[in-house]
Amino acid sequence: MFLLRFFVNEQERRQSVRCAYDYRCGYCGVREEETGSKLEIDHFQSRSAGGSDDLDNLVYCCPTCNRLKGDFWLLGNLPVTHARLLHPKRDDLSAHLREDVEGRLVALTETGTFHIERLRLNRPPLIALRRSRQQRATLWQELKLAQEEQAQLQERIASLERSLEETRAQLARLLNR
């Protein structure tokens, strides 16, 4: 009975982490459907460094990011502010990183630089994925604009058709006089 309850708790915990990260890697952003499988659970502060199994210490991540991060916690004597990884939920990532038009992540801080380099977040497949997402977002925006324009044109056509009917009715009245 204990083993069954433990399994259920592990499954529930895994599902909670998956949902919290919207089924994507907390580090590089790749989605489950883009990898073709479920991702892994990482201990942000590794167990070997005293990290717990609490949900706020767990990060849903892809196998590559999990392998690159490994048991990393802090580098020896280096200042914590620079030689640390950004927590996907606790840190304001936009204060440290931005994505350029080519799909590369650009560091805005030393911590951002360390984070990008440690996790190799500018790997060619990730750059290609970000470019693809940018292109999809652009196409989606263009589609929305085209749909809005189409709705306006349909409204204009309907207005012109009403005006044409009114003109025909006036013309018919004038001809029947």
C-alpha positions as CSV (number, residue, x, y, z in Angstrom):
1,M,0.0,0.0,0.0
2,F,2.8,2.4,0.9
3,L,4.5,1.8,-2.5
4,L,1.3,2.5,-4.4
5,R,0.7,5.8,-2.5
6,F,4.4,6.8,-3.1
7,F,3.9,6.1,-6.9
8,V,0.7,8.2,-6.9
9,N,2.4,11.0,-5.2
10,E,5.3,10.9,-7.6
11,Q,2.9,10.9,-10.6
12,E,1.0,13.8,-9.1
13,R,4.2,15.7,-8.4
14,R,5.4,15.1,-12.0
15,Q,2.0,16.3,-13.4
16,S,2.1,19.4,-11.2
17,V,5.6,20.3,-12.5
18,R,4.6,19.6,-16.1
19,C,1.6,21.9,-15.7
20,A,3.5,24.6,-13.9
21,Y,5.9,24.8,-16.8
22,D,3.2,24.5,-19.5
23,Y,4.7,21.3,-20.8
24,R,7.9,23.0,-21.9
25,C,11.5,23.1,-20.7
26,G,12.0,25.7,-18.1
27,Y,15.4,26.5,-19.4
28,C,15.3,26.5,-23.2
29,G,11.5,26.5,-23.8
30,V,11.2,23.5,-26.0
31,R,7.7,21.9,-25.8
32,E,6.9,18.2,-25.3
33,E,5.3,18.0,-28.7
34,E,8.5,19.5,-30.3
35,T,10.6,16.7,-28.7
36,G,8.1,14.0,-29.2
37,S,8.2,12.9,-25.6
38,K,7.7,14.0,-22.0
39,L,10.6,16.0,-20.5
40,E,12.5,15.4,-17.3
41,I,12.3,16.8,-13.7
42,D,15.4,18.7,-12.6
43,H,16.2,19.7,-9.1
44,F,17.2,23.4,-9.5
45,Q,19.3,23.2,-6.4
46,S,20.6,19.7,-6.8
47,R,20.1,17.1,-4.1
48,S,23.9,16.8,-3.7
49,A,23.8,20.6,-2.8
50,G,21.0,20.1,-0.3
51,G,18.1,20.7,-2.7
52,S,14.7,19.4,-1.8
53,D,11.9,17.7,-3.6
54,D,9.6,20.7,-3.0
55,L,7.7,21.8,-6.1
56,D,9.4,25.2,-6.1
57,N,12.8,23.5,-6.5
58,L,11.7,21.3,-9.4
59,V,12.1,22.4,-13.0
60,Y,10.6,20.6,-16.0
61,C,13.3,20.4,-18.6
62,C,14.5,18.7,-21.7
63,P,17.2,16.0,-21.5
64,T,19.8,18.2,-23.1
65,C,19.4,21.1,-20.6
66,N,19.2,18.6,-17.7
67,R,22.5,17.0,-18.8
68,L,24.2,20.4,-19.4
69,K,23.0,21.8,-16.0
70,G,23.9,18.5,-14.2
71,D,24.3,19.0,-10.5
72,F,25.5,22.6,-10.9
73,W,24.6,24.8,-8.0
74,L,27.2,27.6,-7.5
75,L,30.8,27.9,-8.7
76,G,33.2,28.0,-5.7
77,N,34.3,31.5,-4.8
78,L,32.6,33.4,-7.7
79,P,29.9,35.9,-6.7
80,V,26.5,34.3,-6.6
81,T,25.0,37.1,-8.6
82,H,27.1,36.2,-11.7
83,A,27.9,32.5,-11.5
84,R,24.4,31.2,-11.1
85,L,21.6,29.9,-13.2
86,L,18.4,31.7,-13.6
87,H,15.4,30.0,-12.0
88,P,12.7,29.9,-14.7
89,K,9.9,30.9,-12.2
90,R,11.7,32.9,-9.5
91,D,13.9,35.1,-11.7
92,D,12.7,37.8,-14.1
93,L,14.2,36.3,-17.2
94,S,13.5,39.4,-19.3
95,A,15.9,41.4,-17.0
96,H,18.7,39.0,-18.0
97,L,17.9,37.8,-21.5
98,R,16.3,38.8,-24.7
99,E,15.7,37.1,-28.0
100,D,17.1,38.8,-31.1
101,V,15.5,38.8,-34.6
102,E,17.8,35.9,-35.6
103,G,16.5,33.7,-32.8
104,R,19.6,34.0,-30.6
105,L,19.4,34.7,-26.9
106,V,21.3,37.8,-26.0
107,A,22.5,38.4,-22.4
108,L,21.6,41.6,-20.7
109,T,23.6,40.9,-17.5
110,E,26.6,38.8,-16.5
111,T,24.2,36.3,-14.9
112,G,22.4,36.1,-18.2
113,T,25.7,35.4,-20.0
114,F,26.5,32.7,-17.6
115,H,23.1,31.1,-17.9
116,I,23.2,31.1,-21.7
117,E,26.7,29.7,-21.8
118,R,26.2,27.0,-19.1
119,L,23.0,25.7,-20.7
120,R,24.2,26.4,-24.3
121,L,21.0,28.1,-25.0
122,N,22.2,29.2,-28.5
123,R,22.5,25.7,-29.8
124,P,21.7,25.6,-33.5
125,P,18.5,23.6,-33.1
126,L,17.2,26.1,-30.4
127,I,18.0,29.0,-32.7
128,A,16.1,27.3,-35.5
129,L,13.2,26.6,-33.2
130,R,13.1,30.3,-32.1
131,R,13.2,31.5,-35.7
132,S,10.4,29.1,-36.6
133,R,8.3,30.4,-33.7
134,Q,9.1,34.0,-34.7
135,Q,8.0,33.2,-38.3
136,R,4.8,31.5,-37.0
137,A,4.1,34.5,-34.8
138,T,4.6,36.9,-37.8
139,L,2.3,34.7,-40.0
140,W,-0.3,34.5,-37.2
141,Q,-0.2,38.3,-36.9
142,E,-0.5,38.8,-40.7
143,L,-3.4,36.3,-40.7
144,K,-5.2,38.3,-37.9
145,L,-4.7,41.5,-39.8
146,A,-5.9,39.9,-43.1
147,Q,-9.0,38.6,-41.2
148,E,-9.7,42.1,-39.8
149,E,-9.3,43.6,-43.2
150,Q,-11.6,41.0,-44.7
151,A,-14.2,41.7,-42.1
152,Q,-14.0,45.5,-42.9
153,L,-14.2,44.8,-46.6
154,Q,-17.2,42.6,-46.2
155,E,-18.8,45.3,-44.1
156,R,-18.0,47.8,-46.8
157,I,-19.5,45.5,-49.5
158,A,-22.7,45.1,-47.5
159,S,-22.9,48.8,-47.1
160,L,-22.4,49.4,-50.8
161,E,-25.0,46.7,-51.7
162,R,-27.5,48.4,-49.4
163,S,-26.7,51.8,-51.0
164,L,-27.1,50.2,-54.5
165,E,-30.5,48.8,-53.5
166,E,-31.6,52.2,-52.2
167,T,-30.4,53.8,-55.5
168,R,-32.2,51.2,-57.5
169,A,-35.4,51.8,-55.5
170,Q,-35.1,55.6,-56.0
171,L,-34.4,55.1,-59.7
172,A,-37.5,52.8,-60.0
173,R,-39.6,55.4,-58.3
174,L,-38.4,58.2,-60.6
175,L,-39.0,56.1,-63.7
176,N,-42.5,55.2,-62.6
177,R,-43.6,58.8,-62.2
